[in-house]
Amino acid sequence: MIIPAIIYLWAARDPERYRQVFWLALVEQVVLVLSCFYHRGAGDITWAGTIIPAAISGGLMFLVFVNLFQPRE
């Protein structure tokens, strides 16, 4: 988890140049949310173990959207 965080912080310096990194971040967060609900459906984790990571990932997806779809200058 440390390596992707470092890469995302590096890419945040110049979102225009590192647009593909933000697409990777978006895909990663969507997969995380889907895996949370899969494991809840399988009975591996509780609802709290599903909702909390999914909410955090939703917030991170919002931050990625802001950088990914901002108007180009």
Secondary structure, 3 states (H helix, E strand, C coil): CHHHHHHHHHHHCCCCCCHHHHHHHHHHHHHHHHHHHHHHHCCCCCHHHHHHHHHHHHHHHHHHHHHHCCCCC
